[in-house]
Each structure stands twice: as C-alpha cells, then as structure tokens.
Amino acid sequence: MLEGKTAVITGASQGLGKALALAFAREGASLVINSRREESIRPVAEEAEKLGAEVLAVPADVSKAADVEKLVEAAVDRFGGIDVLVNNAGLLGPRVQILDYPEDEWRSVLEANLTGPYLVSKAAIPHMPEGASIINVVSGVSIQGRAEWGAYSVSKFGLEGLTQILAAELKERGIRVNAVDPGGMRTDMRAAAYPQEDPMTLITPEENTDVFLYLASDDSKDVTGERFKAQEFQKA
Ligand SMILES: NC(=O)c1ccc[n+]([C@@H]2O[C@H](COP(=O)([O-])OP(=O)(O)OC[C@H]3O[C@@H](n4cnc5c(N)ncnc54)[C@H](OP(=O)(O)O)[C@@H]3O)[C@@H](O)[C@H]2O)c1
C-alpha cells in the first residue's frame, strides 16, 4: 500500500508513533522516525528494519528549529524527498486549571505540540511532491475546551487551525493536509491523563492505524482539509 513512499513520523519511540512506524513499515514505506532520545528511538528502528523497511532514526526535538532542519535534511539526503509527514509527537503537560498552570510548562507544551508541527511542516514541504500527505494528530479536546486540559487543549486547537490553513495554502500544489483524532488509546500519555482508568478497556495504538494508512496512501488522493476520528473510520 505504501511501497515507494518515504514517511516521516515524529514522536515514534512509543505509543501511537511507534505503532504507525511499524504499520507503515509492514506496508512497504521507507521511514524517518524521531524522538528526543537516541536510546528510545533506536529499538523501534531495529524492529521496523526487521519488517523489511529502510529506516533512518534521528534524535530530534521537534520544538527546536535546528533539530528539525537536521531531521529533514537527513531524510532528504537519504531518501530524496518526503511523501508523508505525520506530526504525532506530543506532550500532555499538567492536568490543572489555567490559574495554576506553570508558565514554563505552558510554553513547553505549546512548543512541542504546535510550534513543532509548524517547524517540521515548514521544513518538509519544499521536499514534498504533488500527491504528498501531511497528517496532524489532534484530540477530542482540540475542538472542545474542557476544564484542566490547559496548554494541551489549546495547542491542539491551534493544530486544527494549522491543518486548515496548510490545506488551503497547499491545495494548488496537490499536497494534502488532514487532521486525525485517534481517540483514547492504551498509551503512557492516556494513563497519565486518566490515572483511575483501566487501560485494558482501551484499544491499543496498533489497532488504530487504518485511517493513517488510508491518508498516507494514494487511496485518499483528493482528500484534504478534513478531520477524521480514527476509531470511527471504516476501511473501504
Ligand atoms: N493516547 C491517547 O489516548 C491520545 C488521545 C488523543 C490524542 N493523542 C495524541 O496522539 C499522539 C501520540 O500520543 P501517545 O499517547 O502515543 O503519546 P506518548 O506515548 O506520550 O508518546 C509521545 C511521543 O512523542 C515523543 N515526543 C514528545 N515530545 C517530543 C518532542 N519535543 N520532540 C520529539 N518527540 C517528542 C515521545 O518521545 P520522547 O519522550 O522519547 O521524546 C514519544 O515518542 C500525541 O500527539 C497525542 O496528543 C493521544
């Protein structure tokens, strides 16, 4: 389904990003994956290589322009271009009211979840051909503000806006930009957000990759500016 395509997936050391890296590898994509630490991203690269994929693992913080440039340059040097970008890396931040929200945490969450996708998209777009696809990972709290979701929710509202703006700006160039709300999944981030919840009641990220494969593939070639709920997506 993704043979001949190069996909950049941010925040791929665990959770959804890792599940997407392995699912994309199974479908024949070449991969560029990152997280902030070499030791956490390397094992995922090895697992994806065992599935037959060519993989470049680059430690990079998406909120830092210099790291992002290094990431995109390495991807282009190795694979010649970028067909799919999944802006998945994210931070939850504290679950407290705005009145109690520490300023430094506010800034780091916005930088990772909103400035990160802006920086990676801006660096990647010049290397994306017609038909390429950008997928931004959003959330239920990116269209509805709820108490104690603070900078996380605000950053994801911003990411919805970035998706719509980029979709409009890139339409002429044939680059597609869509948002996906994955819904609750059995990951570390979800467990941190809902410590009382039994994780076994949630689907795993590995069970939640269909819409991402669809948006990465040519099956969705005219789809842009849309918002998907991963757990409601029906495979054709
Ligand atoms: N889990 C859910 O139920 C749920 C629901 C709705 C939306 N989402 C969204 O889905 C995405 C994945 O969530 P998840 O649950 O899989 O989260 P997770 O398990 O916490 O994984 C987050 C990933 O992002 C990386 N990361 C964090 N900050 C980064 C930065 N500045 N630069 C590069 N990498 C960074 C982490 O690696 P390092 O720490 O090694 O850098 C890790 O690989 C996020 O965008 C999240 O907001 C999740």
The ligand as an SDF file (V2000), in Angstrom:
LIG
                    3D

 48 52  0  0  0  0  0  0  0  0999 V2000
   -3.1290    8.3490   23.8620 N   0  0  0  0  0  0  0  0  0  0  0  0
   -4.3010    8.8780   23.6200 C   0  0  0  0  0  0  0  0  0  0  0  0
   -5.3300    8.3890   24.1110 O   0  0  0  0  0  0  0  0  0  0  0  0
   -4.4190   10.0850   22.7060 C   0  0  0  0  0  0  0  0  0  0  0  0
   -5.6920   10.6500   22.5040 C   0  0  0  0  0  0  0  0  0  0  0  0
   -5.8050   11.7540   21.6550 C   0  0  0  0  0  0  0  0  0  0  0  0
   -4.6560   12.2630   21.0240 C   0  0  0  0  0  0  0  0  0  0  0  0
   -3.4290   11.6880   21.2550 N   0  0  0  0  0  0  0  0  0  0  0  0
   -2.2790   12.2400   20.5350 C   0  0  0  0  0  0  0  0  0  0  0  0
   -1.5900   11.1870   19.8820 O   0  0  0  0  0  0  0  0  0  0  0  0
   -0.1960   11.4880   19.7890 C   0  0  0  0  0  0  0  0  0  0  0  0
    0.6140   10.3340   20.3690 C   0  0  0  0  0  0  0  0  0  0  0  0
    0.2190   10.1470   21.7140 O   0  0  0  0  0  0  0  0  0  0  0  0
    0.6990    8.8950   22.5870 P   0  0  0  0  0  0  0  0  0  0  0  0
   -0.4000    8.5900   23.5180 O   0  0  0  0  0  0  0  0  0  0  0  0
    1.2810    7.8650   21.7170 O   0  0  0  0  0  0  0  0  0  0  0  0
    1.8580    9.6380   23.4480 O   0  0  0  0  0  0  0  0  0  0  0  0
    3.1450    9.0680   24.2040 P   0  0  0  0  0  0  0  0  0  0  0  0
    3.0420    7.6090   24.4420 O   0  0  0  0  0  0  0  0  0  0  0  0
    3.3800   10.0020   25.3350 O   0  0  0  0  0  0  0  0  0  0  0  0
    4.2990    9.3000   23.0970 O   0  0  0  0  0  0  0  0  0  0  0  0
    4.6600   10.5850   22.7140 C   0  0  0  0  0  0  0  0  0  0  0  0
    5.8420   10.5040   21.7710 C   0  0  0  0  0  0  0  0  0  0  0  0
    6.2640   11.8410   21.4370 O   0  0  0  0  0  0  0  0  0  0  0  0
    7.6660   11.9790   21.6630 C   0  0  0  0  0  0  0  0  0  0  0  0
    7.9270   13.3850   21.9620 N   0  0  0  0  0  0  0  0  0  0  0  0
    7.4050   14.1550   22.9510 C   0  0  0  0  0  0  0  0  0  0  0  0
    7.8690   15.4060   22.8560 N   0  0  0  0  0  0  0  0  0  0  0  0
    8.6910   15.4390   21.7800 C   0  0  0  0  0  0  0  0  0  0  0  0
    9.4690   16.4570   21.1620 C   0  0  0  0  0  0  0  0  0  0  0  0
    9.5030   17.7040   21.6400 N   0  0  0  0  0  0  0  0  0  0  0  0
   10.1930   16.1310   20.0630 N   0  0  0  0  0  0  0  0  0  0  0  0
   10.1770   14.8810   19.5640 C   0  0  0  0  0  0  0  0  0  0  0  0
    9.4710   13.8770   20.1060 N   0  0  0  0  0  0  0  0  0  0  0  0
    8.7380   14.1610   21.2050 C   0  0  0  0  0  0  0  0  0  0  0  0
    7.9590   10.9890   22.7800 C   0  0  0  0  0  0  0  0  0  0  0  0
    9.3060   10.5420   22.7790 O   0  0  0  0  0  0  0  0  0  0  0  0
   10.4710   11.1000   23.7600 P   0  0  0  0  0  0  0  0  0  0  0  0
    9.8310   11.3620   25.0830 O   0  0  0  0  0  0  0  0  0  0  0  0
   11.4680    9.9870   23.7420 O   0  0  0  0  0  0  0  0  0  0  0  0
   10.9690   12.3350   23.0680 O   0  0  0  0  0  0  0  0  0  0  0  0
    7.0610    9.8180   22.3680 C   0  0  0  0  0  0  0  0  0  0  0  0
    7.6930    9.0540   21.3610 O   0  0  0  0  0  0  0  0  0  0  0  0
    0.0100   12.8130   20.5360 C   0  0  0  0  0  0  0  0  0  0  0  0
    0.0130   13.8750   19.6140 O   0  0  0  0  0  0  0  0  0  0  0  0
   -1.2280   12.8980   21.4230 C   0  0  0  0  0  0  0  0  0  0  0  0
   -1.5470   14.2040   21.7420 O   0  0  0  0  0  0  0  0  0  0  0  0
   -3.2800   10.6290   22.0820 C   0  0  0  0  0  0  0  0  0  0  0  0
  1  2  1  0
  2  3  2  0
  2  4  1  0
  4  5  1  0
  4 48  2  0
  5  6  2  0
  6  7  1  0
  7  8  2  0
  8  9  1  0
  8 48  1  0
  9 10  1  0
  9 46  1  0
 10 11  1  0
 11 12  1  0
 11 44  1  0
 12 13  1  0
 13 14  1  0
 14 15  2  0
 14 16  1  0
 14 17  1  0
 17 18  1  0
 18 19  2  0
 18 20  1  0
 18 21  1  0
 21 22  1  0
 22 23  1  0
 23 24  1  0
 23 42  1  0
 24 25  1  0
 25 26  1  0
 25 36  1  0
 26 27  1  0
 26 35  1  0
 27 28  2  0
 28 29  1  0
 29 30  1  0
 29 35  2  0
 30 31  1  0
 30 32  2  0
 32 33  1  0
 33 34  2  0
 34 35  1  0
 36 37  1  0
 36 42  1  0
 37 38  1  0
 38 39  2  0
 38 40  1  0
 38 41  1  0
 42 43  1  0
 44 45  1  0
 44 46  1  0
 46 47  1  0
M  CHG  2   8   1  16  -1
M  END
$$$$
